[in-house]
Amino acid sequence: MARKEAKLSVTAAKTRGFEHLYAELEDKDKGLCNLRSLQELDISGNSLKGSIPPCISNLTSLRLLDLSENNLGGTIPSDVLRLKSLEYLSLSLNHFEGSIALSSFTNNSNLEVLELDSLNNELVVDTENAPWKPSFSAKSPTIIKLQNQCLLPASIGHIFPNLLYLNMSGNSFQGSIPHSIGNMSELWSLDLSSNNFTGELPERLVMGCNKLFALKLSHNNLQGQLFPKKWNLTRLGVLFLDNNLFSGQLLPGLVTSSSLGLLDLSDNAILGKLPDWIGEFSVLGSLSASRSSFKGPILENCGRSIGAVSDPNPGDPGETVDLFKDSFLETFVPSCVVAFLGVAAFIYFNSTCRMIFQFIEAKLLSSR
C-alpha cells in the first residue's frame, strides 16, 4: 500500500471538477490527507481554490509538495512547517496573503527548494528578523524564489552560503546589492532583475561567485563602469545587464568569462565603440547593444565569434545584423550556436521549464 501511495501527481487534464483543495484533502473517507505514506504530491497547474487545511500535517512522509499555479488563498498555515521531510516546497503563483517569516523554515533541515512568490502582491515574506542560521543541509543545493518583498537582508550571503539558485526578481528592493552575496561560492544562478537597486556591481560578487553561470540584473538603476580588472566570473555563460544606468567605456575584465554565450548591454549609457576584445568570445552566440551610446565602426575584428549582434547604431531600433552573411560560417557555426543559445535562454528563463531542470539538478547534486 505504501508503494502505491508513494507518489501522486495530478494534472489539470485529469482533474475536471477537482476544484476545492480543502475538501479534497480533508474528506474523511477518501481525502488526500489519509495518504500518510505519500512522499510526493504535485497538484500544480489546476484551478484549485480555498485554503490549505491543517490536516496537511498528516503527510509526515512528504518530500515534495507542489501547489503552484492554482487559485489558493488565505494565509500559509504553520501546519506546512511541520512537514520536516520536505525537500521541495512550491506555493508560488497563488493568492496567498498575510505574512510568513523566512526564519520559520529554520527547522526544515531537508528543504532544498522553496518558492513563495504570490500573484496578488499580498503575501509578505519577512526577511528582516534577527539573524538566524537555517539548518538546511550543507551538502544540499538550496533554491529560493521570493517576490513582493521590500528588503533584501544585507547578510543574505552569510545566511545561505550554499545557495545554488536565487531569484529575487520583481520586488521593490532599493539601495545597493548586498556585498555578502559574494559569500555564496556555490551560486550557479542569480536573478535580481526588475528591482530598484542602485550603485555599482559589488566587487565581492564578481570576485566571489566564481561558479556563477547565469547573472540577470536587468531593469534596475545600477551604474558605474562595467567589467573592471577584478572580475572572476570565469564560468559565466549568460549575462543580462540591460535597462540600467551603466556608463563609460567597457573595460576588458569580461574576457575572463571565456564561456560567455549571451550578453545583453542594451538600454544603458555606455560610451565609445564596441571593443575589439569582444571578438575573443569564441562561443558568443547573441550580443545585444541596442539603444546605448556606442559610436564608431561595428565590431571590425569579431566576425568569427558572434552569430548575431544587435547594431548599436541601427537604422531600425533593435535591428539584428548577421556578421556571417554569404559565408560558410553562416550555414554552420552561427546557426548552431544561436539556435542552442536561443533554446537554452528560453528554457532557463521560462519558470516552469527552469524549475523542472533545477530540481532534477538539485537531486543529482544532493545524491553525490
Summary of the structure (lengths in Angstrom):
residues: 368
radius of gyration: 22.9
end to end distance: 29.9
largest distance: 74.6
contacts: 1198
relative contact order: 0.07
helix: 25%
strand: 21%
